[in-house]
Amino acid sequence: GAVVSQHPSWVICKSGTSVKIECRSLDFQATTMFWYRQFPKQSLMLMATSNEGSKATYEQGVEKDKFLINHASLTLSTLTVTSAHPEDSSFYICSASIVAGTANNQPQHFGDGTRLSIL
Amino acid sequence: DAKTTQPTSMDCAEGRAANLPCNHSTISGNEYVYWYRQIHSQGPQYIIHGLKNNETNEMASLIITEDRKSSTLILPHATLRDTAVYYCIAANTGNQFYFGTGTSLTVIP
């Protein structure tokens, strides 16, 4: 159980285009989803916290107009990288937490990531 | 969330126990200790977590000191597939995870 699916797993696109990444919790409902970015040989860096039905909370230094997050349901959050440039190339990973109150003390479950390459 | 510190890298012989330490001296009373591992080009895989009691599951054991300022993840019989970066995180349930640099574990044949 507790599977998180990301799509696509990799994408290559031209500079200036926008790219949407989906994160789905397949067998549980997630009040909260998180988005991370990881550059080569570095650790995961939290970008934003996404709560169902409300605006995302972005970490310091992350441009909210650049990285648009939508969390319209308890099983789906999307990250859109707008007007992507080569410096946005990275490994983007999402995670999800089970709805609070239904299962206390549950860990975050991570997707397998999306490798984004901007040419 | 409390900051964690881990050794940068460790080696372990195949079949032996791998003991990975983590320091979280500023952990607060309601923060859990979570362990994940990441194999190259994949998302982090959940291993185990605990609050103050020692925990064991099919993957590993987690030993938390009585003062909760440090913990050790134990992989009882390391295999080559356990080669990965291991992350220790201290956080409240449902709250943000701030990853440190983790420990790169290499299991040697």
Interface residues (C-beta under 8 A of the other chain):
Chain A: V4 Q6 T31 T32 F34 Y36 S43 L44 M45 L46 T49 F91 I93 S95 S97 A100 N104 N105 Q106 P107 Q108 H109 F110 G111 D112 G113 R115
Chain B: Y32 Y34 Y36 Q38 S41 Q42 G43 P44 Q45 Y46 H49 L51 Y87 T93 G94 Q96 F97 Y98 F99 G100 T101 G102
